[in-house]
């Protein structure tokens, strides 16, 4: 049982780390001489970054991705804290339902963010607000990590739903 508990804790911390990296790091959309995410666009040649503001045509979509990724990260961290509290407070044989619900909310938020970015990426990268042509890029590793974090939070949420507190 102790090994299973350690595995669940490591899995949850890995999910949170993936969410933090995919939210913060500047690699949702990359090209030969630029990288962009939901916060800023940077050129690799001159190492200058430009913050994405309301000058961009699809700023509302970017804000939706920003908000849901932040919510996902917060929900994942709160779910871990609730899990630790429930670990010591629940009676033997009860399930970690509250932890599961919060983790599944995190899963839903990251899915919404990645789905919005997937759907709107063409319009996002044809905006006049960019200083250079960014439409000829490709998805970066932060975008891929967001989808992996979706899978991890989904599996983690289901594990908490099935898990019972045992001796």
N, C-alpha and C positions, 0 to 999 in steps of 0.2 A: 504494500500500500504506500509505503514511503517513496518508493521508486516512481510510482504512478503520480503521486503528488509533486515530486520534483520535476517530472516530465511536463506536467500541466503548467507549473510555474514558469519553467524555461520557455515553453511554447507561448505563453501569454506575454512574457517579456520580449520574446522575439517579435511577436505581432506588434507590440508597442514600438519597438525599435524600427521596424519596417515603416510604420506609420509616421514616426518622426522624420526619418530620412526622406521618405517620399514627399512629405509636406514641406520640408525646409530646403532640400537640395535643389539646385538649379539645373535639372536635366529632364524635364518633361518632354521637351522638343529640342532636338539637337541637329546641327548641320556642320559643315566644314569649318566655318569660322564664327559660329555663334552657338549659344545655348539659352533656352528660355524655359521658364516655369510659370507658375501662377502668380509670382510676385514681381519678377524682373526679367529683363532680357540683357544678356551679356555678350560682348564680342570677345573672342579668344585672342585675336591679334593685338588689340590695344588694351585689353583687360578693363574695359569700361562697362559699367552696368547702368541700365536705365529702368527706373521703376515703372511698372505698368499702372497707369492712372486712368481716369475717366476720359482721356483723350482717345482711347482705343474704342473702336466700333463695337466690339463685343465685350465691353467691360462688365456688363451684368452677368454674363456667363462665367467670366473669370472670378467674379465675386462669389458666385454660387459654388464654384469649385473650391475657392479658398475657405468659405464658411463650412462646407461639409467636411473638408479634410481636417480642419481644426476641431470640429465637433467629433469626428471619428477618433481623433487622437485623445481628446478629453474623455470621451466615453470609455475608451480602452483603458486609460489610466484609472478612472473611477471604478471600472469593473474589477480591476486588480485589487484596489483597496477594499472594495466590498467583499471580494473573495476572501481576503485575509481576515476581515471582520467576521464573516460567516464561518470561516474555518474554526474559529474559537467560540462562536456563539451558538451555532446550530446544534440541535440534539442529534444523537446518533441515528442514522437512517433517513435524515431529511436531505432534500436536494438543494442544490445551489441555483434556485430558480431566478432570484434577483440578479445574481452575477451573470447568468445566461442571458437574461433580457437586456441588460446593459451592454453586454458584449455583442449581441445580435443587432442592437441599435448602432454600435460602432461599425459593424459589418455593413449595415444598410447605408450609413453615411458615406463610407469609402466607395461603395458601389455606385452611389448617386454621383459622387465627384468624378470618378473615373469614367462613368457613362456620359456625363455632360461633356467632359473633355474629348472623349472619343467622338461624340456626335458633332460637336461644334469646332473641331480642330481646323477644318478648312477655313471657316469664317474667322476664327481667332487669329490665324497667321497670315491673313490677307489685309489686316488693318493698316490704315495709313499712319498709325502712331509709331510703328517700328521704323528705326533708322536705316534698316537694310532689308533685303529680301529674305524672309524667313519661311516662305511657303514651301521651299524645296528641301525641307528637313525631314526628319523621321522621329519616331517616338524614342525617347531616351529611357535610361534605366530607372529613373524615378517614377515614370509612368508605369513601367513594368512592375516595380516594387509596390505600387499602389494596388495593382490587381492581385499580386501575391499576398499582400496584406489583407485584401478582401477574403481570399480563400482561407488564410490563417485565422482571421477573426470569426469566420463562419464555422470552421471546424472547432475552434475554441468554444464558441457559444453553444454548439451542440454537445460538446464534451461536458460542459458545466451542467447542461440540462439533464444529461444521463447520469452524471456523477452523484453518488450518495456518500454522505459522510460515514465512514466505517472506522473501526478500531484499528 
